[in-house]
């Protein structure tokens, strides 16, 4: 299984973690449901990143993303 490098971005004082892998004309964004995190999508990311850009992120308060700051 491929290892994905976790990236981080600061949005409204909250740090959001995500994977951004692959390249291609098509970008696919994966959003996990409750109570999971971005790692839920790893099999799909591994397969699809061979031909497409894939992004999966941890929504606020899940995985390694901060809880939303008011």
mmCIF file of the N, C-alpha and C atoms, coordinates in Angstrom:
data_MODEL
# 
_entry.id   MODEL 
# 
loop_
_atom_site.group_PDB 
_atom_site.id 
_atom_site.type_symbol 
_atom_site.label_atom_id 
_atom_site.label_alt_id 
_atom_site.label_comp_id 
_atom_site.label_asym_id 
_atom_site.label_entity_id 
_atom_site.label_seq_id 
_atom_site.pdbx_PDB_ins_code 
_atom_site.Cartn_x 
_atom_site.Cartn_y 
_atom_site.Cartn_z 
_atom_site.occupancy 
_atom_site.B_iso_or_equiv 
_atom_site.pdbx_formal_charge 
_atom_site.auth_seq_id 
_atom_site.auth_comp_id 
_atom_site.auth_asym_id 
_atom_site.auth_atom_id 
_atom_site.pdbx_PDB_model_num 
ATOM 1   N N  . UNK A 1 1  ? 0.840   -1.185 0.000   1.00 0.00 ? 1  UNK A N  1 
ATOM 2   C CA . UNK A 1 1  ? 0.000   0.000  0.000   1.00 0.00 ? 1  UNK A CA 1 
ATOM 3   C C  . UNK A 1 1  ? 0.883   1.245  0.000   1.00 0.00 ? 1  UNK A C  1 
ATOM 4   N N  . UNK A 1 2  ? 0.531   2.202  -0.801  1.00 0.00 ? 2  UNK A N  1 
ATOM 5   C CA . UNK A 1 2  ? 1.283   3.450  -0.936  1.00 0.00 ? 2  UNK A CA 1 
ATOM 6   C C  . UNK A 1 2  ? 1.135   4.308  0.330   1.00 0.00 ? 2  UNK A C  1 
ATOM 7   N N  . UNK A 1 3  ? 2.208   5.010  0.671   1.00 0.00 ? 3  UNK A N  1 
ATOM 8   C CA . UNK A 1 3  ? 2.173   5.929  1.802   1.00 0.00 ? 3  UNK A CA 1 
ATOM 9   C C  . UNK A 1 3  ? 1.925   7.334  1.271   1.00 0.00 ? 3  UNK A C  1 
ATOM 10  N N  . UNK A 1 4  ? 0.947   7.995  1.833   1.00 0.00 ? 4  UNK A N  1 
ATOM 11  C CA . UNK A 1 4  ? 0.609   9.339  1.406   1.00 0.00 ? 4  UNK A CA 1 
ATOM 12  C C  . UNK A 1 4  ? 1.178   10.341 2.393   1.00 0.00 ? 4  UNK A C  1 
ATOM 13  N N  . UNK A 1 5  ? 1.710   11.444 1.879   1.00 0.00 ? 5  UNK A N  1 
ATOM 14  C CA . UNK A 1 5  ? 2.253   12.493 2.724   1.00 0.00 ? 5  UNK A CA 1 
ATOM 15  C C  . UNK A 1 5  ? 1.118   13.420 3.146   1.00 0.00 ? 5  UNK A C  1 
ATOM 16  N N  . UNK A 1 6  ? 0.961   13.577 4.454   1.00 0.00 ? 6  UNK A N  1 
ATOM 17  C CA . UNK A 1 6  ? -0.074  14.454 4.975   1.00 0.00 ? 6  UNK A CA 1 
ATOM 18  C C  . UNK A 1 6  ? 0.360   15.913 4.820   1.00 0.00 ? 6  UNK A C  1 
ATOM 19  N N  . UNK A 1 7  ? -0.539  16.719 4.314   1.00 0.00 ? 7  UNK A N  1 
ATOM 20  C CA . UNK A 1 7  ? -0.294  18.143 4.152   1.00 0.00 ? 7  UNK A CA 1 
ATOM 21  C C  . UNK A 1 7  ? -1.238  18.899 5.073   1.00 0.00 ? 7  UNK A C  1 
ATOM 22  N N  . UNK A 1 8  ? -0.915  20.168 5.331   1.00 0.00 ? 8  UNK A N  1 
ATOM 23  C CA . UNK A 1 8  ? -1.723  20.988 6.232   1.00 0.00 ? 8  UNK A CA 1 
ATOM 24  C C  . UNK A 1 8  ? -1.965  22.354 5.628   1.00 0.00 ? 8  UNK A C  1 
ATOM 25  N N  . UNK A 1 9  ? -3.132  22.893 5.925   1.00 0.00 ? 9  UNK A N  1 
ATOM 26  C CA . UNK A 1 9  ? -3.476  24.240 5.497   1.00 0.00 ? 9  UNK A CA 1 
ATOM 27  C C  . UNK A 1 9  ? -4.211  24.923 6.645   1.00 0.00 ? 9  UNK A C  1 
ATOM 28  N N  . UNK A 1 10 ? -3.984  26.215 6.822   1.00 0.00 ? 10 UNK A N  1 
ATOM 29  C CA . UNK A 1 10 ? -4.640  26.983 7.870   1.00 0.00 ? 10 UNK A CA 1 
ATOM 30  C C  . UNK A 1 10 ? -5.825  27.719 7.258   1.00 0.00 ? 10 UNK A C  1 
ATOM 31  N N  . UNK A 1 11 ? -7.015  27.429 7.786   1.00 0.00 ? 11 UNK A N  1 
ATOM 32  C CA . UNK A 1 11 ? -8.238  28.074 7.302   1.00 0.00 ? 11 UNK A CA 1 
ATOM 33  C C  . UNK A 1 11 ? -8.970  28.642 8.508   1.00 0.00 ? 11 UNK A C  1 
ATOM 34  N N  . UNK A 1 12 ? -9.162  29.934 8.526   1.00 0.00 ? 12 UNK A N  1 
ATOM 35  C CA . UNK A 1 12 ? -9.860  30.601 9.643   1.00 0.00 ? 12 UNK A CA 1 
ATOM 36  C C  . UNK A 1 12 ? -9.328  30.153 11.000  1.00 0.00 ? 12 UNK A C  1 
ATOM 37  N N  . UNK A 1 13 ? -8.024  30.171 11.182  1.00 0.00 ? 13 UNK A N  1 
ATOM 38  C CA . UNK A 1 13 ? -7.343  29.837 12.434  1.00 0.00 ? 13 UNK A CA 1 
ATOM 39  C C  . UNK A 1 13 ? -7.411  28.360 12.811  1.00 0.00 ? 13 UNK A C  1 
ATOM 40  N N  . UNK A 1 14 ? -7.897  27.510 11.929  1.00 0.00 ? 14 UNK A N  1 
ATOM 41  C CA . UNK A 1 14 ? -7.949  26.068 12.178  1.00 0.00 ? 14 UNK A CA 1 
ATOM 42  C C  . UNK A 1 14 ? -7.062  25.363 11.157  1.00 0.00 ? 14 UNK A C  1 
ATOM 43  N N  . UNK A 1 15 ? -6.272  24.408 11.630  1.00 0.00 ? 15 UNK A N  1 
ATOM 44  C CA . UNK A 1 15 ? -5.411  23.636 10.741  1.00 0.00 ? 15 UNK A CA 1 
ATOM 45  C C  . UNK A 1 15 ? -6.185  22.427 10.214  1.00 0.00 ? 15 UNK A C  1 
ATOM 46  N N  . UNK A 1 16 ? -6.242  22.309 8.890   1.00 0.00 ? 16 UNK A N  1 
ATOM 47  C CA . UNK A 1 16 ? -6.921  21.202 8.223   1.00 0.00 ? 16 UNK A CA 1 
ATOM 48  C C  . UNK A 1 16 ? -5.848  20.341 7.555   1.00 0.00 ? 16 UNK A C  1 
ATOM 49  N N  . UNK A 1 17 ? -5.928  19.028 7.778   1.00 0.00 ? 17 UNK A N  1 
ATOM 50  C CA . UNK A 1 17 ? -4.956  18.104 7.178   1.00 0.00 ? 17 UNK A CA 1 
ATOM 51  C C  . UNK A 1 17 ? -5.590  17.394 5.989   1.00 0.00 ? 17 UNK A C  1 
ATOM 52  N N  . UNK A 1 18 ? -4.750  17.087 5.002   1.00 0.00 ? 18 UNK A N  1 
ATOM 53  C CA . UNK A 1 18 ? -5.277  16.472 3.788   1.00 0.00 ? 18 UNK A CA 1 
ATOM 54  C C  . UNK A 1 18 ? -4.185  15.717 3.035   1.00 0.00 ? 18 UNK A C  1 
ATOM 55  N N  . UNK A 1 19 ? -4.631  14.871 2.115   1.00 0.00 ? 19 UNK A N  1 
ATOM 56  C CA . UNK A 1 19 ? -3.749  14.231 1.135   1.00 0.00 ? 19 UNK A CA 1 
ATOM 57  C C  . UNK A 1 19 ? -4.056  14.869 -0.215  1.00 0.00 ? 19 UNK A C  1 
ATOM 58  N N  . UNK A 1 20 ? -3.036  15.091 -1.011  1.00 0.00 ? 20 UNK A N  1 
ATOM 59  C CA . UNK A 1 20 ? -3.186  15.616 -2.369  1.00 0.00 ? 20 UNK A CA 1 
ATOM 60  C C  . UNK A 1 20 ? -2.164  14.867 -3.207  1.00 0.00 ? 20 UNK A C  1 
ATOM 61  N N  . UNK A 1 21 ? -2.637  13.866 -3.951  1.00 0.00 ? 21 UNK A N  1 
ATOM 62  C CA . UNK A 1 21 ? -1.734  12.967 -4.679  1.00 0.00 ? 21 UNK A CA 1 
ATOM 63  C C  . UNK A 1 21 ? -2.148  12.845 -6.141  1.00 0.00 ? 21 UNK A C  1 
ATOM 64  N N  . UNK A 1 22 ? -1.201  12.352 -6.940  1.00 0.00 ? 22 UNK A N  1 
ATOM 65  C CA . UNK A 1 22 ? -1.465  12.076 -8.345  1.00 0.00 ? 22 UNK A CA 1 
ATOM 66  C C  . UNK A 1 22 ? -1.531  13.329 -9.178  1.00 0.00 ? 22 UNK A C  1 
ATOM 67  N N  . UNK A 1 23 ? -1.796  13.130 -10.447 1.00 0.00 ? 23 UNK A N  1 
ATOM 68  C CA . UNK A 1 23 ? -1.992  14.248 -11.365 1.00 0.00 ? 23 UNK A CA 1 
ATOM 69  C C  . UNK A 1 23 ? -2.833  13.768 -12.526 1.00 0.00 ? 23 UNK A C  1 
ATOM 70  N N  . UNK A 1 24 ? -3.313  14.686 -13.260 1.00 0.00 ? 24 UNK A N  1 
ATOM 71  C CA . UNK A 1 24 ? -4.181  14.378 -14.388 1.00 0.00 ? 24 UNK A CA 1 
ATOM 72  C C  . UNK A 1 24 ? -5.175  15.499 -14.579 1.00 0.00 ? 24 UNK A C  1 
ATOM 73  N N  . UNK A 1 25 ? -5.979  15.379 -15.616 1.00 0.00 ? 25 UNK A N  1 
ATOM 74  C CA . UNK A 1 25 ? -6.965  16.421 -15.919 1.00 0.00 ? 25 UNK A CA 1 
ATOM 75  C C  . UNK A 1 25 ? -8.160  16.383 -14.979 1.00 0.00 ? 25 UNK A C  1 
ATOM 76  N N  . UNK A 1 26 ? -8.390  15.257 -14.345 1.00 0.00 ? 26 UNK A N  1 
ATOM 77  C CA . UNK A 1 26 ? -9.530  15.098 -13.459 1.00 0.00 ? 26 UNK A CA 1 
ATOM 78  C C  . UNK A 1 26 ? -9.070  15.130 -12.003 1.00 0.00 ? 26 UNK A C  1 
ATOM 79  N N  . UNK A 1 27 ? -9.715  15.952 -11.183 1.00 0.00 ? 27 UNK A N  1 
ATOM 80  C CA . UNK A 1 27 ? -9.450  15.997 -9.750  1.00 0.00 ? 27 UNK A CA 1 
ATOM 81  C C  . UNK A 1 27 ? -10.669 15.442 -9.026  1.00 0.00 ? 27 UNK A C  1 
ATOM 82  N N  . UNK A 1 28 ? -10.421 14.488 -8.120  1.00 0.00 ? 28 UNK A N  1 
ATOM 83  C CA . UNK A 1 28 ? -11.493 13.866 -7.348  1.00 0.00 ? 28 UNK A CA 1 
ATOM 84  C C  . UNK A 1 28 ? -11.269 14.214 -5.881  1.00 0.00 ? 28 UNK A C  1 
ATOM 85  N N  . UNK A 1 29 ? -12.297 14.758 -5.226  1.00 0.00 ? 29 UNK A N  1 
ATOM 86  C CA . UNK A 1 29 ? -12.215 15.133 -3.818  1.00 0.00 ? 29 UNK A CA 1 
ATOM 87  C C  . UNK A 1 29 ? -13.062 14.155 -3.012  1.00 0.00 ? 29 UNK A C  1 
ATOM 88  N N  . UNK A 1 30 ? -12.457 13.581 -1.975  1.00 0.00 ? 30 UNK A N  1 
ATOM 89  C CA . UNK A 1 30 ? -13.127 12.617 -1.113  1.00 0.00 ? 30 UNK A CA 1 
ATOM 90  C C  . UNK A 1 30 ? -13.433 13.261 0.230   1.00 0.00 ? 30 UNK A C  1 
ATOM 91  N N  . UNK A 1 31 ? -14.668 13.121 0.690   1.00 0.00 ? 31 UNK A N  1 
ATOM 92  C CA . UNK A 1 31 ? -15.099 13.654 1.976   1.00 0.00 ? 31 UNK A CA 1 
ATOM 93  C C  . UNK A 1 31 ? -15.600 12.478 2.808   1.00 0.00 ? 31 UNK A C  1 
ATOM 94  N N  . UNK A 1 32 ? -15.017 12.291 3.974   1.00 0.00 ? 32 UNK A N  1 
ATOM 95  C CA . UNK A 1 32 ? -15.408 11.168 4.820   1.00 0.00 ? 32 UNK A CA 1 
ATOM 96  C C  . UNK A 1 32 ? -16.662 11.497 5.626   1.00 0.00 ? 32 UNK A C  1 
ATOM 97  N N  . UNK A 1 33 ? -17.332 10.468 6.069   1.00 0.00 ? 33 UNK A N  1 
ATOM 98  C CA . UNK A 1 33 ? -18.504 10.623 6.922   1.00 0.00 ? 33 UNK A CA 1 
ATOM 99  C C  . UNK A 1 33 ? -18.140 10.476 8.393   1.00 0.00 ? 33 UNK A C  1 
ATOM 100 N N  . UNK A 1 34 ? -19.109 10.691 9.248   1.00 0.00 ? 34 UNK A N  1 
ATOM 101 C CA . UNK A 1 34 ? -18.945 10.551 10.690  1.00 0.00 ? 34 UNK A CA 1 
ATOM 102 C C  . UNK A 1 34 ? -18.850 9.068  11.024  1.00 0.00 ? 34 UNK A C  1 
ATOM 103 N N  . UNK A 1 35 ? -17.969 8.651  11.848  1.00 0.00 ? 35 UNK A N  1 
ATOM 104 C CA . UNK A 1 35 ? -16.931 9.304  12.630  1.00 0.00 ? 35 UNK A CA 1 
ATOM 105 C C  . UNK A 1 35 ? -15.541 9.024  12.072  1.00 0.00 ? 35 UNK A C  1 
ATOM 106 N N  . UNK A 1 36 ? -15.398 8.926  10.780  1.00 0.00 ? 36 UNK A N  1 
ATOM 107 C CA . UNK A 1 36 ? -14.152 8.506  10.144  1.00 0.00 ? 36 UNK A CA 1 
ATOM 108 C C  . UNK A 1 36 ? -13.187 9.670  9.902   1.00 0.00 ? 36 UNK A C  1 
ATOM 109 N N  . UNK A 1 37 ? -12.110 9.414  9.131   1.00 0.00 ? 37 UNK A N  1 
ATOM 110 C CA . UNK A 1 37 ? -11.160 10.449 8.726   1.00 0.00 ? 37 UNK A CA 1 
ATOM 111 C C  . UNK A 1 37 ? -10.677 10.129 7.318   1.00 0.00 ? 37 UNK A C  1 
ATOM 112 N N  . UNK A 1 38 ? -9.742  10.931 6.825   1.00 0.00 ? 38 UNK A N  1 
ATOM 113 C CA . UNK A 1 38 ? -9.296  10.792 5.434   1.00 0.00 ? 38 UNK A CA 1 
ATOM 114 C C  . UNK A 1 38 ? -8.693  9.428  5.111   1.00 0.00 ? 38 UNK A C  1 
ATOM 115 N N  . UNK A 1 39 ? -8.168  8.733  6.101   1.00 0.00 ? 39 UNK A N  1 
ATOM 116 C CA . UNK A 1 39 ? -7.558  7.422  5.843   1.00 0.00 ? 39 UNK A CA 1 
ATOM 117 C C  . UNK A 1 39 ? -8.588  6.391  5.386   1.00 0.00 ? 39 UNK A C  1 
ATOM 118 N N  . UNK A 1 40 ? -9.866  6.658  5.619   1.00 0.00 ? 40 UNK A N  1 
ATOM 119 C CA . UNK A 1 40 ? -10.949 5.796  5.141   1.00 0.00 ? 40 UNK A CA 1 
ATOM 120 C C  . UNK A 1 40 ? -10.846 5.567  3.635   1.00 0.00 ? 40 UNK A C  1 
ATOM 121 N N  . UNK A 1 41 ? -10.342 6.572  2.917   1.00 0.00 ? 41 UNK A N  1 
ATOM 122 C CA . UNK A 1 41 ? -10.301 6.541  1.453   1.00 0.00 ? 41 UNK A CA 1 
ATOM 123 C C  . UNK A 1 41 ? -8.996  6.001  0.862   1.00 0.00 ? 41 UNK A C  1 
ATOM 124 N N  . UNK A 1 42 ? -8.039  5.551  1.676   1.00 0.00 ? 42 UNK A N  1 
ATOM 125 C CA . UNK A 1 42 ? -6.726  5.159  1.150   1.00 0.00 ? 42 UNK A CA 1 
ATOM 126 C C  . UNK A 1 42 ? -6.761  4.153  -0.005  1.00 0.00 ? 42 UNK A C  1 
ATOM 127 N N  . UNK A 1 43 ? -7.569  3.089  0.045   1.00 0.00 ? 43 UNK A N  1 
ATOM 128 C CA . UNK A 1 43 ? -7.585  2.168  -1.111  1.00 0.00 ? 43 UNK A CA 1 
ATOM 129 C C  . UNK A 1 43 ? -8.003  2.864  -2.413  1.00 0.00 ? 43 UNK A C  1 
ATOM 130 N N  . UNK A 1 44 ? -9.009  3.727  -2.335  1.00 0.00 ? 44 UNK A N  1 
ATOM 131 C CA . UNK A 1 44 ? -9.465  4.448  -3.529  1.00 0.00 ? 44 UNK A CA 1 
ATOM 132 C C  . UNK A 1 44 ? -8.415  5.454  -3.992  1.00 0.00 ? 44 UNK A C  1 
ATOM 133 N N  . UNK A 1 45 ? -7.768  6.132  -3.040  1.00 0.00 ? 45 UNK A N  1 
ATOM 134 C CA . UNK A 1 45 ? -6.730  7.093  -3.388  1.00 0.00 ? 45 UNK A CA 1 
ATOM 135 C C  . UNK A 1 45 ? -5.568  6.413  -4.092  1.00 0.00 ? 45 UNK A C  1 
ATOM 136 N N  . UNK A 1 46 ? -5.154  5.271  -3.562  1.00 0.00 ? 46 UNK A N  1 
ATOM 137 C CA . UNK A 1 46 ? -4.048  4.537  -4.156  1.00 0.00 ? 46 UNK A CA 1 
ATOM 138 C C  . UNK A 1 46 ? -4.362  4.143  -5.606  1.00 0.00 ? 46 UNK A C  1 
ATOM 139 N N  . UNK A 1 47 ? -5.541  3.624  -5.829  1.00 0.00 ? 47 UNK A N  1 
ATOM 140 C CA . UNK A 1 47 ? -5.928  3.180  -7.167  1.00 0.00 ? 47 UNK A CA 1 
ATOM 141 C C  . UNK A 1 47 ? -6.094  4.355  -8.127  1.00 0.00 ? 47 UNK A C  1 
ATOM 142 N N  . UNK A 1 48 ? -6.829  5.374  -7.716  1.00 0.00 ? 48 UNK A N  1 
ATOM 143 C CA . UNK A 1 48 ? -7.165  6.473  -8.622  1.00 0.00 ? 48 UNK A CA 1 
ATOM 144 C C  . UNK A 1 48 ? -6.025  7.469  -8.834  1.00 0.00 ? 48 UNK A C  1 
ATOM 145 N N  . UNK A 1 49 ? -5.077  7.556  -7.894  1.00 0.00 ? 49 UNK A N  1 
ATOM 146 C CA . UNK A 1 49 ? -3.982  8.521  -8.032  1.00 0.00 ? 49 UNK A CA 1 
ATOM 147 C C  . UNK A 1 49 ? -3.021  8.150  -9.159  1.00 0.00 ? 49 UNK A C  1 
ATOM 148 N N  . UNK A 1 50 ? -3.137  6.954  -9.685  1.00 0.00 ? 50 UNK A N  1 
ATOM 149 C CA . UNK A 1 50 ? -2.289  6.543  -10.820 1.00 0.00 ? 50 UNK A CA 1 
ATOM 150 C C  . UNK A 1 50 ? -2.652  7.300  -12.095 1.00 0.00 ? 50 UNK A C  1 
ATOM 151 N N  . UNK A 1 51 ? -3.904  7.765  -12.188 1.00 0.00 ? 51 UNK A N  1 
ATOM 152 C CA . UNK A 1 51 ? -4.343  8.458  -13.392 1.00 0.00 ? 51 UNK A CA 1 
ATOM 153 C C  . UNK A 1 51 ? -4.975  9.822  -13.132 1.00 0.00 ? 51 UNK A C  1 
ATOM 154 N N  . UNK A 1 52 ? -5.292  10.122 -11.868 1.00 0.00 ? 52 UNK A N  1 
ATOM 155 C CA . UNK A 1 52 ? -6.008  11.350 -11.544 1.00 0.00 ? 52 UNK A CA 1 
ATOM 156 C C  . UNK A 1 52 ? -5.395  12.020 -10.320 1.00 0.00 ? 52 UNK A C  1 
ATOM 157 N N  . UNK A 1 53 ? -5.697  13.288 -10.162 1.00 0.00 ? 53 UNK A N  1 
ATOM 158 C CA . UNK A 1 53 ? -5.350  13.978 -8.917  1.00 0.00 ? 53 UNK A CA 1 
ATOM 159 C C  . UNK A 1 53 ? -6.454  13.658 -7.908  1.00 0.00 ? 53 UNK A C  1 
ATOM 160 N N  . UNK A 1 54 ? -6.065  13.231 -6.721  1.00 0.00 ? 54 UNK A N  1 
ATOM 161 C CA . UNK A 1 54 ? -7.034  12.888 -5.680  1.00 0.00 ? 54 UNK A CA 1 
ATOM 162 C C  . UNK A 1 54 ? -6.730  13.683 -4.414  1.00 0.00 ? 54 UNK A C  1 
ATOM 163 N N  . UNK A 1 55 ? -7.775  14.178 -3.778  1.00 0.00 ? 55 UNK A N  1 
ATOM 164 C CA . UNK A 1 55 ? -7.652  14.946 -2.545  1.00 0.00 ? 55 UNK A CA 1 
ATOM 165 C C  . UNK A 1 55 ? -8.623  14.349 -1.528  1.00 0.00 ? 55 UNK A C  1 
ATOM 166 N N  . UNK A 1 56 ? -8.113  14.089 -0.325  1.00 0.00 ? 56 UNK A N  1 
ATOM 167 C CA . UNK A 1 56 ? -8.963  13.645 0.789   1.00 0.00 ? 56 UNK A CA 1 
ATOM 168 C C  . UNK A 1 56 ? -8.548  14.448 2.007   1.00 0.00 ? 56 UNK A C  1 
ATOM 169 N N  . UNK A 1 57 ? -9.505  14.974 2.735   1.00 0.00 ? 57 UNK A N  1 
ATOM 170 C CA . UNK A 1 57 ? -9.167  15.817 3.877   1.00 0.00 ? 57 UNK A CA 1 
ATOM 171 C C  . UNK A 1 57 ? -9.931  15.369 5.118   1.00 0.00 ? 57 UNK A C  1 
ATOM 172 N N  . UNK A 1 58 ? -9.395  15.755 6.267   1.00 0.00 ? 58 UNK A N  1 
ATOM 173 C CA . UNK A 1 58 ? -10.059 15.523 7.540   1.00 0.00 ? 58 UNK A CA 1 
ATOM 174 C C  . UNK A 1 58 ? -10.928 16.738 7.833   1.00 0.00 ? 58 UNK A C  1 
ATOM 175 N N  . UNK A 1 59 ? -12.234 16.518 7.949   1.00 0.00 ? 59 UNK A N  1 
ATOM 176 C CA . UNK A 1 59 ? -13.093 17.648 8.292   1.00 0.00 ? 59 UNK A CA 1 
ATOM 177 C C  . UNK A 1 59 ? -12.782 18.088 9.725   1.00 0.00 ? 59 UNK A C  1 
ATOM 178 N N  . UNK A 1 60 ? -13.137 19.298 10.065  1.00 0.00 ? 60 UNK A N  1 
ATOM 179 C CA . UNK A 1 60 ? -12.805 19.879 11.373  1.00 0.00 ? 60 UNK A CA 1 
ATOM 180 C C  . UNK A 1 60 ? -13.207 18.950 12.515  1.00 0.00 ? 60 UNK A C  1 
ATOM 181 N N  . UNK A 1 61 ? -12.241 18.717 13.418  1.00 0.00 ? 61 UNK A N  1 
ATOM 182 C CA . UNK A 1 61 ? -12.492 17.900 14.593  1.00 0.00 ? 61 UNK A CA 1 
ATOM 183 C C  . UNK A 1 61 ? -12.278 16.412 14.394  1.00 0.00 ? 61 UNK A C  1 
ATOM 184 N N  . UNK A 1 62 ? -11.900 15.982 13.206  1.00 0.00 ? 62 UNK A N  1 
ATOM 185 C CA . UNK A 1 62 ? -11.670 14.572 12.921  1.00 0.00 ? 62 UNK A CA 1 
ATOM 186 C C  . UNK A 1 62 ? -10.246 14.373 12.411  1.00 0.00 ? 62 UNK A C  1 
ATOM 187 N N  . UNK A 1 63 ? -9.741  13.143 12.568  1.00 0.00 ? 63 UNK A N  1 
ATOM 188 C CA . UNK A 1 63 ? -8.381  12.853 12.135  1.00 0.00 ? 63 UNK A CA 1 
ATOM 189 C C  . UNK A 1 63 ? -7.412  13.805 12.811  1.00 0.00 ? 63 UNK A C  1 
ATOM 190 N N  . UNK A 1 64 ? -6.559  14.434 11.999  1.00 0.00 ? 64 UNK A N  1 
ATOM 191 C CA . UNK A 1 64 ? -5.563  15.366 12.525  1.00 0.00 ? 64 UNK A CA 1 
ATOM 192 C C  . UNK A 1 64 ? -5.943  16.831 12.332  1.00 0.00 ? 64 UNK A C  1 
ATOM 193 N N  . UNK A 1 65 ? -7.160  17.091 11.908  1.00 0.00 ? 65 UNK A N  1 
ATOM 194 C CA . UNK A 1 65 ? -7.602  18.482 11.739  1.00 0.00 ? 65 UNK A CA 1 
ATOM 195 C C  . UNK A 1 65 ? -8.079  19.042 13.075  1.00 0.00 ? 65 UNK A C  1 
ATOM 196 N N  . UNK A 1 66 ? -7.820  20.345 13.259  1.00 0.00 ? 66 UNK A N  1 
ATOM 197 C CA . UNK A 1 66 ? -8.274  21.031 14.467  1.00 0.00 ? 66 UNK A CA 1 
ATOM 198 C C  . UNK A 1 66 ? -9.801  21.121 14.485  1.00 0.00 ? 66 UNK A C  1 
ATOM 199 N N  . UNK A 1 67 ? -10.329 21.238 15.698  1.00 0.00 ? 67 UNK A N  1 
ATOM 200 C CA . UNK A 1 67 ? -11.748 21.576 15.802  1.00 0.00 ? 67 UNK A CA 1 
ATOM 201 C C  . UNK A 1 67 ? -11.921 23.013 15.344  1.00 0.00 ? 67 UNK A C  1 
ATOM 202 N N  . UNK A 1 68 ? -13.077 23.331 14.829  1.00 0.00 ? 68 UNK A N  1 
ATOM 203 C CA . UNK A 1 68 ? -13.341 24.674 14.334  1.00 0.00 ? 68 UNK A CA 1 
ATOM 204 C C  . UNK A 1 68 ? -13.192 25.691 15.458  1.00 0.00 ? 68 UNK A C  1 
ATOM 205 N N  . UNK A 1 69 ? -12.461 26.762 15.171  1.00 0.00 ? 69 UNK A N  1 
ATOM 206 C CA . UNK A 1 69 ? -12.254 27.842 16.134  1.00 0.00 ? 69 UNK A CA 1 
ATOM 207 C C  . UNK A 1 69 ? -13.277 28.928 15.818  1.00 0.00 ? 69 UNK A C  1 
ATOM 208 N N  . UNK A 1 70 ? -14.007 29.353 16.818  1.00 0.00 ? 70 UNK A N  1 
ATOM 209 C CA . UNK A 1 70 ? -15.010 30.413 16.603  1.00 0.00 ? 70 UNK A CA 1 
ATOM 210 C C  . UNK A 1 70 ? -14.390 31.765 16.582  1.00 0.00 ? 70 UNK A C  1 
# 
